[in-house]
């Protein structure tokens, strides 16, 4: 699939003609095939529950959630921070890992400690 213009401002997402509101403010975003992968602001999501924050999520262009990524650790507090690469999908996380994520499922394929 060709690239569709993706932009975000706060929690507002635009993908081509589609516009929708994310669950929280967006820190980083990428189009991966026909999905929009978002790194959501963990500080806002962590207020909902204590523990690992499920802030790396993929959506269809019209805002339907497809998956939530697995974490590389079992640490009580962990979250994703930014997208490093789009192909393959590599994302940094708070615990110091660079994580290879399966873009079709959100499964963690590999993690490398980088600190």
N, C-alpha and C positions, 0 to 999 in steps of 0.2 A: 504494500500500500504506500502511496506517496505521502510525503510530509504534509500535514494540515497545519495551518498557522495556530500555534498554541501560545497563550499568554495568560498571566495571572496577576492579580492585584489584591493583596490581602487574602480574603477567602473566596474571591470571585474568579472563576475559570472561564476562559473562552477557548473554544476549539472550533475553528472554522465558524460556521453559523450557530453552533451550540454555545449556550451560556448557562452556567449553573453555579451554585454556592457549595464550596467544600465544607467539610465538617469543622475545620479550624483554619487559621491563617496558613498559607502555603509558604514553605521555606525554599523549596526547589521543585521543579516539574520537568517531565520529559515525555515526549510522545515515543512510544515503543510499539511499532506496528499500528494496530488499531486500538491501542490502549493509551490512556494518560496515566502516568505514574507520578504520584505526589508524595513529597516528604512534608508532612503536616507539622505545625508548631507543637512540639512535645510539651511545652510548658502549659499550653491551654488544655491539651488532652489529659495531662497528668492530674488535673484537678478532679476529673471524673472518677479516678481510681488510683490506688497506690500500687506501684510495681512497674513492670515493663510496659512501655507505652507503645501501642500498636499504631505507629504513625507513618509507616510506609505502605501505601495502598495504591491499587490500580483501579481505574474506572473506564467505562466505555465513554465515547465522546459526548454522550448526553447525560453523564453523571451517575450511571448505575455502577455500584461497587462490584468488582470482579474478585479481588483477593486482598488479603492483608498479609504482609511478609512475615516470615519466621525470623526470630532473633538468633544470633550466633552464640549467645550465652544464656545461662540461667540466672544471671545476676538479678537482684531484686529491682534495680533501677537500670534500664537500658532503653535506648531509642536510636532512631536513624537520624543523621545530621545533614547529609547532602549526597547528591548523585555525582559520582566521579566519571563514569562512562555510561554511554547509552547502549552500545553494542560491543561487547556483551554488557548487560546491566550490572554495574558495580556501584555499590553504595557504602559510604562510611557510616560507622555507628559510634555512639558515645563511649563504648568500652574500648575503643582503639582498634577495631577490626575493619578491614576492607572486605566487603561481602559480595559474592557473586550470587545474584538472585535469578531464578528461572522466571523470565518475564511472562510466561503463560500461566503460571500457577502461584507465584510468590514464594515458592520453596527455596530455602537456602541451599545452594549447591556447594559452596566453599567459602571459608572465611580465613583470612590471614591477619594475624596480629601485627599491627604496624607501629605501635608506640615503643 
